[in-house]
Amino acid sequence: MNKKSEIKNLLSGRMAHYGFKKQYDASLICEEADKVSGGQFMAISCRAGVLKVKVRSASRAHLVRMNQDQIISKINEALGEEKVKRMRFEIEK
């Protein structure tokens, strides 16, 4: 086990102990989603398996929606478990 995963496991345990596990998981999911996004969207939140993202336009939302299965797979693969089940889109105003 490397240093990074040891720290991650320690933090995860502490967050669960103090009741912050859901918020901690959501922040990890959003961080990973932003890495996967390639600038196409910005992760806003994740709750109950639904990743909410912000996009610049309706056409961008359409493009991301067409690839959402691959995006979700990449995020879940990076996390090591299936945390994200679907995506919701918010268009910037």
Secondary structure per residue as TSV (DSSP state, phi and psi in degrees):
chain	resnum	aa	ss	phi	psi
A	1	M	-	360.0	130.2
A	2	N	-	-86.4	170.7
A	3	K	H	-58.6	-41.9
A	4	K	H	-63.2	-44.8
A	5	S	H	-71.1	-30.8
A	6	E	H	-63.4	-44.8
A	7	I	H	-65.1	-42.1
A	8	K	H	-60.6	-45.0
A	9	N	H	-64.7	-40.7
A	10	L	H	-63.4	-47.7
A	11	L	H	-62.5	-42.9
A	12	S	H	-59.9	-44.0
A	13	G	H	-64.1	-42.6
A	14	R	H	-65.9	-41.8
A	15	M	H	-63.1	-41.5
A	16	A	H	-63.1	-41.6
A	17	H	H	-60.1	-41.0
A	18	Y	T	-92.5	4.0
A	19	G	T	85.0	20.8
A	20	F	-	-110.9	16.3
A	21	K	H	-59.2	-45.5
A	22	K	H	-62.9	-43.3
A	23	Q	H	-66.3	-40.2
A	24	Y	H	-62.7	-47.6
A	25	D	H	-60.4	-42.9
A	26	A	H	-61.5	-39.4
A	27	S	H	-67.7	-38.2
A	28	L	H	-64.5	-41.1
A	29	I	H	-63.5	-46.5
A	30	C	H	-63.2	-39.4
A	31	E	H	-62.3	-45.5
A	32	E	H	-67.0	-39.2
A	33	A	H	-62.0	-40.8
A	34	D	H	-63.3	-35.6
A	35	K	H	-66.0	-40.5
A	36	V	H	-75.0	-25.0
A	37	S	H	-62.4	-30.6
A	38	G	T	60.6	27.3
A	39	G	T	82.5	2.1
A	40	Q	S	-76.4	-28.2
A	41	F	-	-154.7	169.5
A	42	M	E	-126.6	125.6
A	43	A	E	-69.4	133.6
A	44	I	E	-105.2	-48.9
A	45	S	E	-160.4	167.8
A	46	C	E	-143.6	125.7
A	47	R	E	-145.9	129.0
A	48	A	T	54.1	39.2
A	49	G	T	81.7	3.6
A	50	V	E	-107.7	115.3
A	51	L	E	-90.2	119.3
A	52	K	E	-96.7	126.1
A	53	V	E	-126.7	153.2
A	54	K	E	-107.0	133.3
A	55	V	E	-124.2	160.7
A	56	R	S	-77.5	-27.6
A	57	S	S	-154.0	167.4
A	58	A	H	-64.5	-36.0
A	59	S	H	-67.6	-36.6
A	60	R	H	-66.6	-40.2
A	61	A	H	-60.1	-40.6
A	62	H	H	-62.9	-44.6
A	63	L	H	-62.5	-43.9
A	64	V	H	-66.8	-40.9
A	65	R	H	-60.6	-36.7
A	66	M	H	-64.2	-28.1
A	67	N	T	-107.3	11.2
A	68	Q	H	-63.9	-31.5
A	69	D	H	-62.3	-43.8
A	70	Q	H	-67.8	-39.5
A	71	I	H	-62.5	-47.5
A	72	I	H	-61.6	-41.8
A	73	S	H	-61.7	-43.9
A	74	K	H	-63.4	-42.2
A	75	I	H	-63.7	-49.6
A	76	N	H	-63.3	-37.5
A	77	E	H	-63.0	-43.8
A	78	A	H	-65.5	-33.8
A	79	L	H	-79.4	-21.0
A	80	G	T	85.1	4.5
A	81	E	S	-160.0	163.1
A	82	E	-	-85.3	94.3
A	83	K	-	-99.7	-34.1
A	84	V	-	-101.8	127.5
A	85	K	-	-109.4	-31.8
A	86	R	E	-155.5	172.6
A	87	M	E	-123.9	146.0
A	88	R	E	-119.6	147.5
A	89	F	E	-116.9	139.2
A	90	E	E	-122.8	128.2
A	91	I	E	-95.3	130.5
A	92	E	-	-58.7	146.8
A	93	K	-	-103.4	360.0
